[in-house]
Amino acid sequence: MHFPDNIIDPTCYLYPILESQNISSRTKKLYFQINKKFIEFARKKPEDITEQNVNAYLEHLKKKKRRASTIKTVYMGIRLFFEKLLGVIDLEDVELPELEEPDVDILSRKEIKSIIFNINSAKHQLIIKMAYGCGLKLSEVVNIKIKDIDFDNKLLRIRGRNKRVIPLSEDLLEEIRNYIHNYHIPEGKNSPYLFFSQKPGKPISTRSVEIMFKKSLSKAGLKVSLRFSVLRDSFIVHLIDKGYCLDTVSELTGMKESQILKKFGIRIKMVKKNRIPQLLDFSDVA
């Protein structure tokens, strides 16, 4: 049976997307809606669609101020249907807008030095130094146990979801030794945690660390709205700025390379692999 095009629902053409075995059910639903809107915009059957129609639709989305990441997702959905599944057009040469850099707060090395030297407590100062100097999440810092520190091989073992081993500088190791001797042994009540709580057998709470960090930001004259994670983000950016390559940053932080590219991609350079630098050596900061 044949019906006029104007009474055919565009979705009837899109069943190859739903039948595809190579994408998740969530992605199928997303790509189905993307192509439904595109076909309604182009007002053509799939076999009549051209590269010019696709370019016109992407330009339409740009004029509507859609984000570059959104336009890229639309392009991927259209390309899957028209190129991969139907094979009616080749969209390899379609130009996409450059992805915008995510708005990521970063502290300069001078600002981090100021934070550290505005903290009086040796315990709190070491928390900041380990978070920044090793690129750790807040949850990773508070859960460090003394047994995780390999003094002989100068290594820190991070347990949990992002297991990894991080090299420790001799200066940082010496500070850890002094902290354990002068603070942990007298007051830690045999806690297994490097940064212990007053509650027996418990680590310091993340909330306590966040409050301490806010106070240190205020003393340093910096935005108190910054989160503790800015230390880890700054560690990553400073590694990149110092010429360390993507796989090195990935190994040290436990972040996937794709995640680093998505968040810090504009800063990434093609550089050779190297050792971790001495970021806690502030001799380069006036």
HELIX and SHEET records of a PDB file:
HELIX    1   1 ASP A    5  ILE A    7  5                                   3    
HELIX    2   2 PRO A   10  TYR A   13  5                                   4    
HELIX    3   3 TYR A   15  GLU A   19  1                                   5    
HELIX    4   4 SER A   25  ALA A   42  1                                  18    
HELIX    5   5 PRO A   46  ASP A   48  5                                   3    
HELIX    6   6 GLU A   51  LYS A   63  1                                  13    
HELIX    7   7 ALA A   68  ARG A   79  1                                  12    
HELIX    8   8 LEU A   80  LEU A   85  3                                   6    
HELIX    9   9 ARG A  109  PHE A  117  1                                   9    
HELIX   10  10 ALA A  122  CYS A  134  1                                  13    
HELIX   11  11 LEU A  138  VAL A  142  1                                   5    
HELIX   12  12 ILE A  146  ASP A  148  5                                   3    
HELIX   13  13 GLU A  170  TYR A  179  1                                  10    
HELIX   14  14 ILE A  180  HIS A  184  3                                   5    
HELIX   15  15 ILE A  185  GLU A  187  1                                   3    
HELIX   16  16 THR A  206  LYS A  219  1                                  14    
HELIX   17  17 VAL A  230  ASP A  241  1                                  12    
HELIX   18  18 LEU A  246  THR A  253  1                                   8    
HELIX   19  19 GLU A  257  PHE A  264  1                                   8    
HELIX   20  20 GLY A  265  ARG A  267  5                                   3    
HELIX   21  21 PHE A  282  ASP A  284  5                                   3    
SHEET    1   A 3 ILE A 149  ASP A 150  0                                        
SHEET    2   A 3 LEU A 155  ILE A 158 -1                                        
SHEET    3   A 3 ARG A 164  PRO A 167 -1                                        
END                                                                             
